[in-house]
Amino acid sequence: MGKSIQQSSGFSSVGLTKVWHRLTHKTTERSALGAVPPPIIVLLAIISVQIGAAFAKGLFQTIGSSGTVFLRVSFGALIFLLVWRPRVRGYTRSDYLLIVLFGLSIAVMNAAFYAAIARIPLGIAVTLEFVGPLTVSVFASRKRRDFVWAALAAVGVVLLAPIGHSTLDPLGMGLALLAGACWGAYILLNVRVGRTFVGGTGLALSMAVAALVLLPIGIWSGGAALLNPKILLLGIGVAILSTVIPFTLELEALRRLPARVFGVLMSLEPAMATLVGFVVLREVVSVRALMALTLIMLASGGVSFFSKNDKEM
């Protein structure tokens, strides 16, 4: 997933602490990350997510974007299942429906995003994807000020539109926006999952559903290459970089940072994605695209800063 826990999780502050202890098997020991400033931890989480996406893109020629996302989500699901060991039976029909819907949102969000970065630069895809959670935040707030941020984001999207001298793939842009829409659905569903299930139980079960949903297209895309030990090892690496490491780092940062500051820092993700795309993948974006990226980052950071500030007042 590689999505911000603050933006997408339904965990309470107590739940976050329990998750942290469960993942690190610590109850009283001080975290080894305690000496690292929280903003640096957030930046490390962002870098890990984007490097994971860049490495994933390197697998596309061998197993395709669908095969790659299947490996990432499958290994991520396996890790969460081993950590939480959730029970499968004993839930209500509405609980199972919630798990299925959450799993579908995870599957489509990741599949669409990976298909997008196969067609457009990583930084552009991440920027467009941010439109989803930004829209959720604006409509949840309903403050006039937040519609100004929405207008900024809309201008950014228009600047990225494949008109004039733009060379961006329209399908890639559409897939990135679809990933953003699913991210918005993911946020809304995760709030309900966090209230219905204990700790990370709901997330673990939903990740398993997502892996099953992606199984057919993963096998169709990757074929026998999915059984190659080298490919499997790279898939594990992508899952660790894109899911496990950022999840752990963001939990640690949330223990020590105000939610408002955390949300603003996470708004730097499109810029970091653009930088990683340039350094690792040699992807160059136009000045017009950089202007669009800046506008959407400002919109996302503005919504995060003022919405959290309102809650603290």
N, C-alpha and C positions, 0 to 999 in steps of 0.2 A: 504494500500500500504506500508506505512512505508519506503518509499524511500526518499533519500536525495533530498531536494528541489533544492539545487545547482546543483546536477547532472541531475535532471530530469525535471526541470521546465523551461517554456519558458517566465516567467515573467521578465520584465525589473526591474531595481531598483525602478523606480517610481511605477510600478505595485505592487511590493512587499510591499511598504509602504501603498498603498491603500488597499491591502488584509489585512494587519495587522490592520488597522483602522476599516475595515469592520467586522473582526472577534471579535474585542474587544470593538467595539462601542465607540472608543476614537478618538478624533481629535487633542486635545491639551494637554491632560493629559500625564504626564510622565508614562511610563510603570512601573508596579509593579516589573518587572524583571530588572529594570534599575540598581539596586545595585548588581546584580549577574554578575560575570565575564563571558564574552561571551563563553570561552571554557567550562565552567561548564554548561552553557545552552545547548551547543551542546551535551555534555555527557549525560545530563538529557534526551534530545530528543532520543538519542540512547538507553538509558536504558528503556525508556518508550516503544519504539518499540519492544524491545526484551522481556520485561516482558509481553507485550500484546500477542506476539507470544507464549510465554510459557503458559499463561492462555488459549489461544486458543487451544493449544495441549491438555489441560485438558478436553476440550469438545469433543474430537474426539471419546471417547468411547461411548458417548451418541448420538451424531448426525453426527459423521464422519467428516472427513476433509472438504468434499464438503458442508455439512450443516453449518459448522462453518464459512467457507469463504463466504458463501451466507449471513449469518447474518452480518458478519463484513462489507462487501461491501455494503449491503443494508442500514444498519444504517449509514455508512459513506456517502453514496449518499444522504440519507434523510437530514443529517446535512448540507451538502454543498448546497443542493437545498433550504433549509430554509434560509441559509445565503445569497445566491446569487439571489434566485428567478429568474432564467433565463427564457426568453421567449422561446417557443418551435417552433414557426413559424417565417417565414420571412428570412430564410437562403437560400443560394444557394445549388444546388445539391452536389457540391464538398464539401461544408461545412458539410452537413449531412453525406457524406461519410467519412470525416475526423473524425467526432464524433463517428461514428460506428467503424471505425478501431481503434481509441484510446480506446474506450470502450472494444473492443475485447482484445486488448493488456493488459488492466487492469485485465480483467476477467481471462484470461489464465495465466498471471503472478502470480496472487494471488492463483488461484486454484492449479497450479503446485507447488508453494512453500509450501502450506499447505499440499499437498499430499506428498511432499518430507520430511517435518519434521515429518510426521507420520511414516516414514521408516528409517530416519537417524538422528543423533544428530543435534540440532538446529545450533550449531556453524559451523558444516560442511556444512549444507545447505546454510547458509548465505555466507560462504566463496566461495562456488561454484557459487552462484548467482552473486557475484561481478565480475565474469569473463565477463558477458554481457556488463555492462557499461564500463569496462576496455577495451574491444575489440573496442567499439565505439570510445573511446577516442584515442586509438592508431591509428586507421585507419583515424580518422578525422585529427590527427596531421601529420602523414606520415613522422615524423622525425626519423632518424635512432636510436637515443637515446631511443625513446619510444618502439621500437621493442625489446630492451634489457629488458624493463619492461614486455613486452608480453612474452618473453622467460622465465622470472622468474615465471610468472603466469602459463605458460604451464608446467613447472617443478612441480609446486605445484599441478596442476590437476593430473599429472602422479603419484605423490606420493599418492594421494587419490584414484587412480584407484583400483578397486577390484581385485588386483593380489597379488600373494604371500600369506602373512598372513593377508591380509586385510579382515575385517568382514563386511565392509559397503555394504549395499544393492545396487546393480547396478541400479535397477529401481529408487530408491530414489535419487541416484546421477544424473541419467538422468533427472529426474523431476526438480531437483535443477538447472541443466544447462539449461533446457527449460525455467524455470522461469527467469534465467539470460538473455537468448536470448530475451524474451519478455520484460524484463527491458530495454534492449538496444533499442528495437523497441519503447517502451514507451518514452524513452528520445528523439528519433528522431521525433516522432509524437507530443510530447508535445511542441517542439520548434515551429512547425507549428500551433498548437492549440493556443499557447500564442500570436502568431502574428495575428491570425484570429479573435479571440474572446476577448471580454473585460474582464479583471480581471480573476476571477475564473469561469466564465460562461461556458467555454468549458469543464473544469474539472468536474463541477457539472453535465452537460448533459452526459458526457462520463461515469461518475460513475453510473448514472441511467441506461445507456445502459448495463454496466457491470453487474449490479444487475439483469437485465432482462435475460441476457445470462446465469447467474448462477442459475436462478430460477428453471429450471427443475432438474438439478443435486442436488441442495440444498434440494428440496422437496423429491427427490428419496432417498437421504442419510439420512436426518433428520426425515422425516415423521411427525407424529403428535407431536413428541417431540419438534418441532420448535415452537409450540404454548404454551409450558410450560412456565409460567411466570418467573421461576428461570432461565431457559435457555435463554429466551429473555433478561433478566437483565444482564446475563453474556455476551451475545452477544453485548449489548450496551457498557459494560465495555471494551470489546476487541476493539471495534470500536474507543472508546475514547482514549484508551492507544496506539493503533497502528496507528491512523490517526489524530485525533483532537489535542491531546497534542503535539506530535512531529511536526506537521505542524505549530502550533503556536510558539513553541519554536525555530524552525529553522528559521522562518521568523524574529523573534527578533534577533537571532544570526547574520543573514545576514545583518541586519541593522548596526551592530557594528564590524563585522569581515571582513578582506579581503577575497575575494572568494578563494584565494589560501590556506589560513590557514583553512578555513571552509572545503574545500575538503580533506585536509590532516587529519583533526580531524575525518571526517566521515569514513576514512579508518580504524579507530579503531573498527568499527562495528562488524567485524567477531570475534575479541577478546572478545568484550562485550557479543556477542551472546553465545560464548563458556562458559564464566563465568556464565551468567544467566542460561544456560542449566545445568551447574554443580550444582549451588546453588538451583535452583527452581525445576529442573526436574531430578537431580541426574544423569546426562549424563556425562560419562567419555570418553575422546578421547585419542587416542594413541599418543606416541611421534612422530610417523611418520605423523599423522594428524596435530599435532601442528607445525611441520616443514613446512608442506604444507600451513597451515593457515598463518604462518609468511611470507612465500614467496609471497603469493597473496596479503597480506596486504601491504608489501613493494612495490609491483608492483603498486597497486592502489594509495598508497600515493605518490609514485614517479611521476606517470603520473599527478596527481592532482597538485603537487607542481610545477613541471617544466612547465606544460602547462599554468597554471595561471601566473607563473613568466614570461614566454615568452610574454604573452599579456600585462603585466604591464611594460615591458622594452621598 
